[in-house]
Amino acid sequence: MYIVIVGGGKVGSYLANVLLASGNEVAVIEERAENADLLSVTFEGSYLVINGDGCDSRSQEDAGIRQADVFVGATGQDDTNLVACEIAQRVFSVPRVIARVNNPKNLRIFREVGIECVSSTTLIANLIEEEALLGSVSVVSSLNHGNVALSEFTVGRMKRHSEEEGITIGEIEMPQGSLIVAVAYDDDAQVAEPDMVLYPGDQVIVVAENEVLDEVRTLFRSL
């Protein structure tokens, strides 16, 4: 996979090292010249370090954004991560965009524009290290000796349905071996009902066999 990360601080550099150690190609956009210089000599593997503004489309172009499989906004500033992710998603159509959200109060803003987000207080490193590489999203826990996973997925920008009208849970044709069990709203969750309407940015909790997790992820990115 080719991953572009904006932000070369503690979180961004850690994610880059994890991904590089797994054999991925990584590009990091870091605004501070001294940090960029340090990263360029400490990383190991197939990497690229760009000294530039992650919110500038030219810097993203220099980082090879057009070939990216995943884009991560990992700076300590929520507004920077939001703008950078919006550019990656809307301008360059990166398949998967993930934002680090430092203030949990801003989670809803990111979700409303269809950006997958993780609060910095949660395990963002695990999300990138384990789930992005495996193709699933935010595995919450495993059941039945690992054969079934309880996972959280973000509803992406809708391609086949109206984003204003949304889609009811009952209209979603889930893969065999999977079931939507709840919808998460910030710190609360509601048991899923067929007539509940989902919109871009909503978080759904799914019980699924491990073999169909990739199908479920693809489904929520192509509604």
C-alpha positions as a printed NumPy array, in Angstrom:
array([[  0.   ,   0.   ,   0.   ],
       [  1.   ,   3.613,  -0.518],
       [  0.091,   5.886,   2.405],
       [  0.461,   9.66 ,   2.614],
       [  0.633,  11.131,   6.114],
       [  0.336,  14.823,   6.939],
       [  2.162,  15.629,  10.151],
       [  5.549,  14.279,  11.179],
       [  5.165,  14.706,  14.923],
       [  5.035,  11.882,  17.464],
       [  1.829,  10.363,  16.067],
       [  2.651,  10.826,  12.399],
       [  6.23 ,   9.541,  12.684],
       [  5.109,   6.548,  14.749],
       [  2.475,   5.625,  12.182],
       [  5.013,   5.993,   9.396],
       [  7.484,   3.695,  11.161],
       [  4.801,   1.078,  11.796],
       [  3.664,   1.121,   8.182],
       [  7.199,   1.057,   6.812],
       [  8.081,  -1.888,   9.04 ],
       [  5.138,  -3.742,   7.478],
       [  6.564,  -3.252,   4.005],
       [  4.384,  -0.357,   2.877],
       [  5.432,   2.75 ,   0.977],
       [  4.947,   5.942,   2.982],
       [  5.162,   9.656,   2.232],
       [  5.151,  12.179,   5.089],
       [  4.38 ,  15.881,   4.629],
       [  5.918,  17.887,   7.468],
       [  5.742,  21.678,   7.661],
       [  8.696,  22.227,  10.013],
       [ 11.964,  22.01 ,   8.095],
       [ 14.023,  20.719,  11.033],
       [ 11.537,  17.905,  11.676],
       [ 11.424,  16.988,   7.995],
       [ 15.232,  16.831,   7.873],
       [ 15.311,  14.575,  10.944],
       [ 12.648,  12.217,   9.575],
       [ 14.437,  11.955,   6.248],
       [ 17.455,  10.354,   7.93 ],
       [ 15.697,   8.259,  10.599],
       [ 13.051,   6.392,   8.595],
       [ 13.901,   3.01 ,   7.118],
       [ 12.247,   1.475,   4.085],
       [ 10.517,   2.898,   1.023],
       [  9.646,   6.433,   2.088],
       [  9.46 ,  10.047,   0.977],
       [  9.562,  13.115,   3.228],
       [  8.182,  16.406,   1.92 ],
       [  8.848,  19.699,   3.697],
       [  5.612,  21.528,   2.977],
       [  2.076,  22.446,   3.937],
       [ -0.259,  19.449,   4.045],
       [ -3.178,  21.74 ,   3.21 ],
       [ -1.507,  22.763,  -0.057],
       [ -2.517,  20.614,  -3.019],
       [  0.957,  21.1  ,  -4.492],
       [  2.587,  19.516,  -1.451],
       [  0.136,  16.633,  -1.668],
       [  0.973,  16.258,  -5.358],
       [  4.696,  16.19 ,  -4.52 ],
       [  3.97 ,  13.422,  -2.004],
       [  2.411,  11.259,  -4.728],
       [ -1.184,  11.693,  -3.575],
       [ -2.58 ,  10.47 ,  -6.896],
       [ -1.254,   6.98 ,  -6.255],
       [ -2.166,   6.874,  -2.549],
       [ -4.339,   4.09 ,  -1.159],
       [ -4.732,   5.82 ,   2.218],
       [ -4.365,   9.436,   3.35 ],
       [ -3.935,  10.303,   7.035],
       [ -4.231,  13.723,   8.663],
       [ -2.117,  13.244,  11.795],
       [ -1.173,  16.751,  12.918],
       [ -2.03 ,  18.175,  16.314],
       [ -4.427,  20.701,  14.747],
       [ -7.963,  19.565,  13.926],
       [ -8.544,  22.326,  11.389],
       [ -5.378,  21.374,   9.517],
       [ -6.355,  17.704,   9.456],
       [ -9.851,  18.56 ,   8.25 ],
       [ -8.683,  20.76 ,   5.371],
       [ -5.929,  18.339,   4.329],
       [ -8.34 ,  15.397,   4.339],
       [-10.971,  17.345,   2.416],
       [ -8.428,  18.096,  -0.321],
       [ -7.284,  14.474,  -0.463],
       [-10.874,  13.245,  -0.604],
       [-12.515,  15.799,  -2.886],
       [ -9.678,  16.897,  -5.162],
       [ -7.639,  13.717,  -5.47 ],
       [-10.322,  11.09 ,  -4.689],
       [ -8.086,   9.053,  -2.375],
       [ -9.919,   5.763,  -1.633],
       [ -9.555,   6.002,   2.138],
       [ -9.067,   9.154,   4.207],
       [ -8.511,   9.074,   7.975],
       [ -8.177,  12.038,  10.317],
       [ -6.734,  12.301,  13.775],
       [ -9.151,  14.361,  15.88 ],
       [ -7.526,  15.918,  18.928],
       [-10.677,  17.433,  20.432],
       [-13.443,  14.785,  20.703],
       [-16.012,  17.591,  20.38 ],
       [-14.968,  17.946,  16.739],
       [-15.695,  14.311,  15.844],
       [-19.168,  15.129,  14.559],
       [-17.812,  17.803,  12.183],
       [-15.5  ,  15.281,  10.529],
       [-18.217,  12.654,  10.335],
       [-20.696,  15.071,   8.772],
       [-18.383,  15.581,   5.803],
       [-17.756,  11.851,   5.473],
       [-14.205,  11.701,   6.823],
       [-13.238,   8.646,   8.846],
       [-11.899,   9.956,  12.128],
       [-10.302,   8.778,  15.34 ],
       [ -9.904,  10.766,  18.517],
       [ -6.303,  11.097,  19.616],
       [ -7.398,   9.597,  22.92 ],
       [ -8.245,   6.307,  21.182],
       [ -5.88 ,   3.812,  19.584],
       [ -5.199,   5.559,  16.292],
       [ -1.942,   3.657,  15.928],
       [ -3.813,   0.351,  16.083],
       [ -6.308,   1.556,  13.501],
       [ -3.551,   2.25 ,  11.003],
       [ -1.262,  -0.63 ,  11.907],
       [ -3.866,  -3.377,  12.027],
       [ -7.09 ,  -2.299,  10.373],
       [ -5.93 ,  -0.171,   7.427],
       [ -3.576,  -2.898,   6.345],
       [ -6.13 ,  -5.665,   6.778],
       [ -8.827,  -3.722,   4.961],
       [-11.308,  -3.56 ,   7.841],
       [-12.177,  -0.577,   9.977],
       [-11.761,  -0.215,  13.717],
       [-12.261,  -3.756,  14.987],
       [-13.751,  -3.336,  18.435],
       [-13.505,  -6.913,  19.679],
       [-13.494, -10.517,  18.519],
       [-16.015, -13.193,  19.341],
       [-16.19 , -16.961,  19.024],
       [-12.443, -17.54 ,  19.072],
       [-11.753, -14.953,  16.4  ],
       [-14.185, -16.241,  13.769],
       [-16.544, -13.289,  14.183],
       [-15.629,  -9.636,  14.67 ],
       [-17.591,  -6.758,  16.151],
       [-16.499,  -3.805,  14.013],
       [-17.249,  -0.111,  13.582],
       [-17.533,   1.353,  10.078],
       [-17.979,   4.921,   8.854],
       [-20.58 ,   5.628,   6.171],
       [-18.678,   7.363,   3.373],
       [-19.795,   9.885,   0.777],
       [-22.781,   8.364,  -0.992],
       [-22.471,   7.508,  -4.674],
       [-25.752,   5.704,  -5.338],
       [-28.054,   7.486,  -2.913],
       [-28.914,  11.048,  -1.967],
       [-26.667,  12.316,   0.826],
       [-29.47 ,  14.626,   1.956],
       [-32.074,  11.84 ,   2.19 ],
       [-29.672,   9.123,   3.34 ],
       [-30.482,   5.432,   3.268],
       [-32.384,   3.284,   5.752],
       [-30.684,   0.31 ,   7.343],
       [-33.373,  -1.916,   5.868],
       [-32.37 ,  -0.849,   2.346],
       [-28.739,  -1.932,   2.767],
       [-28.035,  -5.386,   1.356],
       [-25.459,  -6.675,   3.803],
       [-23.154,  -9.54 ,   2.744],
       [-24.128, -12.965,   4.019],
       [-22.582, -13.509,   7.426],
       [-22.862,  -9.869,   8.534],
       [-25.427,  -7.792,  10.41 ],
       [-25.746,  -4.14 ,  11.466],
       [-26.432,  -4.184,  15.215],
       [-26.115,  -0.548,  16.3  ],
       [-25.47 ,   3.03 ,  15.229],
       [-22.996,   5.104,  17.265],
       [-23.559,   8.775,  18.039],
       [-20.53 ,  10.317,  19.776],
       [-20.515,   8.685,  23.235],
       [-23.913,   7.01 ,  22.765],
       [-25.23 ,   4.167,  20.613],
       [-28.67 ,   2.96 ,  19.546],
       [-29.728,  -0.537,  18.603],
       [-30.172,  -0.727,  14.836],
       [-33.711,  -0.702,  13.452],
       [-34.666,  -1.229,   9.763],
       [-36.191,   2.266,   9.479],
       [-33.18 ,   4.121,  10.935],
       [-31.664,   6.473,   8.346],
       [-27.906,   6.634,   7.812],
       [-26.033,   9.647,   6.456],
       [-22.379,  10.192,   5.438],
       [-20.191,  10.239,   8.52 ],
       [-22.469,   8.055,  10.65 ],
       [-20.806,   5.224,  12.557],
       [-22.364,   1.761,  12.344],
       [-21.444,  -1.252,  14.435],
       [-21.496,  -4.535,  12.572],
       [-21.167,  -8.171,  13.608],
       [-19.548, -10.097,  10.773],
       [-17.543, -13.167,   9.973],
       [-13.908, -12.247,   9.424],
       [-14.074, -13.465,   5.824],
       [-16.621, -10.813,   4.821],
       [-15.159,  -7.768,   6.617],
       [-13.598,  -6.482,   3.402],
       [-16.963,  -6.771,   1.633],
       [-18.658,  -4.815,   4.418],
       [-16.019,  -2.083,   4.276],
       [-16.418,  -1.788,   0.509],
       [-20.191,  -1.653,   0.881],
       [-20.139,   1.329,   3.24 ],
       [-17.79 ,   3.188,   0.931],
       [-20.04 ,   2.737,  -2.103],
       [-23.619,   3.322,  -0.92 ]])
